[in-house]
Amino acid sequence: MTFKELEIIEPILRSVKEEGYTQPTPIQEQSIPVLLEKKDLLGCAQTGTGKTAAFAIPILQHLYTERNNNKGKRKIKALVITPTRELAIQIGDSFTTYGRYTSLKNLVVFGGVNQNPQTNSLKGGVDILVATPGRLLDLMQQGFISLKDVEYFVLDEADHMLDMGFIHDIKKVIEKLPLKRQSLFFSATMPPAIVKLSASILGKPAKVTINPGQTTAEKVEQTVYYVEKKDKIKLLKHLLDEMEIDSVLVFSRTKHGSNKIVKLLDRINVKSEAIHGNKSQQARQKALKNFKDGVTKVLVATDIAARGIDVEAMSHVINYDLPNVAETYVHRIGRTARAGNSGIAVSFCDMEEREYLKDIEKLIGQKVKIIEDHPFVDESIEVPSVNKPAQKQKNNNNNKFRRRTSATKKPFKAGKKKFFPRKKSE
Ligand code: AMP
């Protein structure tokens, strides 16, 4: 299947080609024909599947082919709502990229920054508006945005919208949309609350499901290291040295935790930056730019902040903490396996996180490979081995997660002293 066979028009085909896309991803192949027929769509797909292009391309195509009917000042004909600022920027960039030869104008609005540049652009007229819910409502209430001309509406990452408490804002926005419109609804997961919300937005939608467990687990090489919480930072440093990683996204469950990782890395001369909700938009964008430009090798992120990170060549993801929601793990490791690429996902698992690992393995339908040969193995996880006294094995009630050992395996020397003096060759 090619983009041409999907009946994409020439100006968009050109930009897609320039992006180096040789063929549509599964979600694009399934969604684009439906969307070009102006049907509503319910898409169950995660970031990394190519879903942005799956909705941006048909919207651009509609607006481009209909543009002659629209003389005068540009009106907002397409509205995309997405939960985070980073994601909004990324979607805006995608519209700019794919719409490079269409002369259509898009604008991204989000909170946490001065609204004047946004309202100035709105006054000039835009065709496509990408927005986070809070700022969108705010600008609507101030009279800068009218949704009465919207013909194409996209609700992106619906499950995260709900997690972040945006449900009321979204309902308010929907009330202001014209009834006659094409609606697209994307969510990585479909719990009952999401199904209910989708039913209130969509007519009779076509449904496209890209199974996250299947695709991500297949593409990403996944390993887990059993390690005590206190040793995680040393293990991280060890891996950064050993694996000669150029750029790595490190996930932390909390904002506080991510700041702490940055501090600890700083102490051992590893430059890193954190990106999370307490950082100003400017600080986040700067951190992201430094990471993309290779100035910073390690970017430490919380799950929500990481959702908008789109770095093409990211090879590694490290789960410094395992997420307590299994789907989040799939989102995280999906950051390395962007549309066709394969990546490496390493997880650190301490005692408390073993239940999370169990849930994750259930969701992805496979066991994550345990790396047992490293200097910071959590010795409290007992293994059946000729070297271990029977007493200890008896105490272990997590047999499922025992490390595999062999009598021939060299005993490792765990030692704090051994670790830090080892400097990378200058
Ligand atoms: P998304 O799921 O929209 O976040 O897209 C994930 C990544 O896949 C982005 O970096 C896109 O540039 C890239 N991408 C989207 N469509 C294709 C395609 N057909 N071929 C190759 N890469 C793509």
Boltz pocket constraint, residues with backbone or C-beta under 6 A from the ligand:
constraints:
  - pocket:
      binder: B
      contacts: [[A, 20], [A, 21], [A, 22], [A, 23], [A, 24], [A, 25], [A, 28], [A, 46], [A, 47], [A, 48], [A, 49], [A, 50], [A, 51], [A, 52], [A, 53], [A, 310], [A, 312], [A, 338], [A, 339], [A, 340]]
      max_distance: 6.0
